[in-house]
């Protein structure tokens, strides 16, 4: 059985999200999410 973890996304790892969704095609949304992570109004978890 493979073990998985749920972790809070660190700001320095945000660029890794481009492996999940095409950040280059949705720059406005990518910038908005990044700014929300910086300000603390968004918390993102990774699996």
Backbone as a printed PyTorch tensor [residue, N CA C, xyz], in Angstrom:
tensor([[[  0.8470,  -1.1810,   0.0000],
         [  0.0000,   0.0000,   0.0000],
         [  0.8930,   1.2450,   0.0000]],

        [[  0.6010,   2.1480,  -0.8780],
         [  1.3330,   3.4030,  -0.9590],
         [  0.7660,   4.3880,   0.0390]],

        [[  1.6420,   5.0760,   0.7450],
         [  1.2090,   6.0910,   1.6950],
         [  1.2520,   7.4600,   1.0250]],

        [[  0.2420,   8.2380,   1.2590],
         [  0.1610,   9.5890,   0.7220],
         [  0.0420,  10.5700,   1.8680]],

        [[  0.4240,  11.8010,   1.6160],
         [  0.3320,  12.8460,   2.6290],
         [ -0.3890,  14.0510,   2.0450]],

        [[ -1.0700,  14.7580,   2.9090],
         [ -1.6690,  16.0410,   2.5420],
         [ -0.8410,  17.0980,   3.2540]],

        [[ -0.2780,  18.0200,   2.4630],
         [  0.5920,  19.0540,   3.0130],
         [  0.1350,  20.4210,   2.5400]],

        [[  0.3990,  21.4050,   3.3670],
         [  0.1330,  22.7890,   2.9940],
         [  1.1600,  23.2010,   1.9400]],

        [[  0.7020,  23.8430,   0.8730],
         [  1.5890,  24.3000,  -0.1920],
         [  2.4130,  25.4770,   0.3080]],

        [[  3.7230,  25.3350,   0.2390],
         [  4.6140,  26.4390,   0.5940],
         [  4.7220,  27.3920,  -0.5830]],

        [[  4.8410,  28.6530,  -0.2950],
         [  4.9000,  29.6720,  -1.3400],
         [  6.0310,  29.3990,  -2.3310]],

        [[  7.1660,  28.9290,  -1.8270],
         [  8.2990,  28.6730,  -2.7260],
         [  8.0450,  27.4820,  -3.6600]],

        [[  7.0290,  26.6840,  -3.3680],
         [  6.6840,  25.5460,  -4.2270],
         [  5.5100,  25.8380,  -5.1670]],

        [[  5.0300,  27.0550,  -5.1670],
         [  3.8720,  27.4080,  -5.9780],
         [  4.0840,  27.1100,  -7.4610]],

        [[  5.3000,  27.3320,  -7.9430],
         [  5.5870,  27.1040,  -9.3680],
         [  5.3210,  25.6560,  -9.7790]],

        [[  5.3620,  24.7290,  -8.8270],
         [  5.1140,  23.3230,  -9.1330],
         [  3.6690,  23.0810,  -9.5780]],

        [[  2.7910,  24.0190,  -9.3020],
         [  1.3940,  23.8880,  -9.7270],
         [  1.2790,  23.8320, -11.2520]],

        [[  2.2950,  24.3180, -11.9400],
         [  2.2460,  24.2790, -13.4030],
         [  2.2510,  22.8430, -13.9210]],

        [[  2.6310,  21.8930, -13.0860],
         [  2.5550,  20.4770, -13.4560],
         [  1.1170,  19.9670, -13.4360]],

        [[  0.2440,  20.6840, -12.7380],
         [ -1.1440,  20.2710, -12.5710],
         [ -2.0570,  21.0130, -13.5450]],

        [[ -1.8520,  22.3010, -13.6980],
         [ -2.6820,  23.1030, -14.6080],
         [ -1.7930,  24.0920, -15.3470]],

        [[ -2.2390,  24.4980, -16.5130],
         [ -1.4460,  25.3450, -17.3970],
         [ -1.4750,  26.7960, -16.9480]],

        [[ -0.5690,  27.1210, -16.0410],
         [ -0.5130,  28.4660, -15.4820],
         [ -0.2180,  29.5180, -16.5480]],

        [[  0.5680,  29.1520, -17.5540],
         [  0.9380,  30.1150, -18.6010],
         [ -0.2850,  30.5720, -19.3930]],

        [[ -1.2670,  29.6930, -19.5510],
         [ -2.4760,  30.0380, -20.3060],
         [ -3.4800,  30.7980, -19.4650]],

        [[ -3.3300,  30.7310, -18.1450],
         [ -4.2490,  31.4140, -17.2350],
         [ -3.4400,  32.2950, -16.2810]],

        [[ -2.6690,  33.2090, -16.8690],
         [ -1.7720,  34.0460, -16.0830],
         [ -2.5040,  34.9000, -15.0560]],

        [[ -3.6660,  35.4260, -15.4390],
         [ -4.4200,  36.2800, -14.5190],
         [ -4.8270,  35.4850, -13.2750]],

        [[ -5.3160,  34.2710, -13.4810],
         [ -5.7310,  33.4450, -12.3560],
         [ -4.5090,  33.0150, -11.5300]],

        [[ -3.4150,  32.6580, -12.1850],
         [ -2.1980,  32.2550, -11.4860],
         [ -1.6720,  33.3860, -10.6090]],

        [[ -1.7040,  34.6040, -11.1250],
         [ -1.2400,  35.7630, -10.3560],
         [ -2.1650,  36.0190,  -9.1760]],

        [[ -3.4780,  35.9050,  -9.3960],
         [ -4.4390,  36.1300,  -8.3270],
         [ -4.2240,  35.1200,  -7.1880]],

        [[ -4.0610,  33.8540,  -7.5490],
         [ -3.8660,  32.8200,  -6.5330],
         [ -2.5610,  33.0530,  -5.7820]],

        [[ -1.5010,  33.4080,  -6.4930],
         [ -0.2120,  33.6820,  -5.8580],
         [ -0.3430,  34.8330,  -4.8620]],

        [[ -0.9960,  35.9060,  -5.2770],
         [ -1.1720,  37.0620,  -4.3890],
         [ -1.9990,  36.6920,  -3.1570]],

        [[ -2.9940,  35.8290,  -3.3280],
         [ -3.7960,  35.3810,  -2.1940],
         [ -2.9670,  34.5180,  -1.2440]],

        [[ -2.0790,  33.7040,  -1.7820],
         [ -1.1850,  32.9120,  -0.9310],
         [ -0.2470,  33.8200,  -0.1420]],

        [[  0.2880,  34.8470,  -0.7990],
         [  1.1960,  35.7860,  -0.1440],
         [  0.4750,  36.5340,   0.9750]],

        [[ -0.7510,  36.9780,   0.7140],
         [ -1.4810,  37.7750,   1.7010],
         [ -2.0760,  36.9280,   2.8260]],

        [[ -2.1500,  35.6150,   2.6050],
         [ -2.7050,  34.7390,   3.6240],
         [ -4.2010,  34.5350,   3.5180]],

        [[ -4.8280,  35.0490,   2.4560],
         [ -6.2670,  34.8630,   2.2880],
         [ -6.6040,  33.5380,   1.6150]],

        [[ -5.5730,  32.8200,   1.1780],
         [ -5.7740,  31.5020,   0.5600],
         [ -4.7740,  30.5320,   1.1790]],

        [[ -5.2490,  29.3540,   1.4990],
         [ -4.3960,  28.2650,   1.9340],
         [ -4.6440,  27.1100,   0.9770]],

        [[ -3.5940,  26.5820,   0.3930],
         [ -3.7330,  25.4930,  -0.5720],
         [ -3.0130,  24.2660,  -0.0430]],

        [[ -3.6570,  23.1340,  -0.2010],
         [ -3.0620,  21.8760,   0.2180],
         [ -2.7720,  21.0190,  -0.9940]],

        [[ -1.7050,  20.2350,  -0.8970],
         [ -1.3190,  19.3320,  -1.9730],
         [ -1.3710,  17.8990,  -1.4620]],

        [[ -1.6150,  16.9760,  -2.3670],
         [ -1.7560,  15.5670,  -2.0170],
         [ -0.6840,  14.7650,  -2.6730]]])
